[in-house]
Amino acid sequence: MKIIRSNTTPQFEKDFLSLPRNIQLKAKKKILLFEENCFNPILKTHKLKGVLKCFWSFSIDKNYRVIFKFVNKNEVIYYRIGLHKIYKELENY
């Protein structure tokens, strides 16, 4: 499934700018891959559970994740990007 429109939150932008440069480059590539096919197996896209059940996540690498929501079938909002601890931080979002 191809993503036609994406938006970011101010927190996502802040998170992104605080990433190491090499992770920013990886993230850009993975986001492009995600927008071409959001369920590409390389990304390990999955729905979150519990208090985060309205969010989804995909992997940048083994440590970094992007948390997002589908607005509709072809549109997403990126909420957070970072290490696994962003899940805990997002619980209070």
Disulfide bonds with the S-S distance in Angstrom:
none
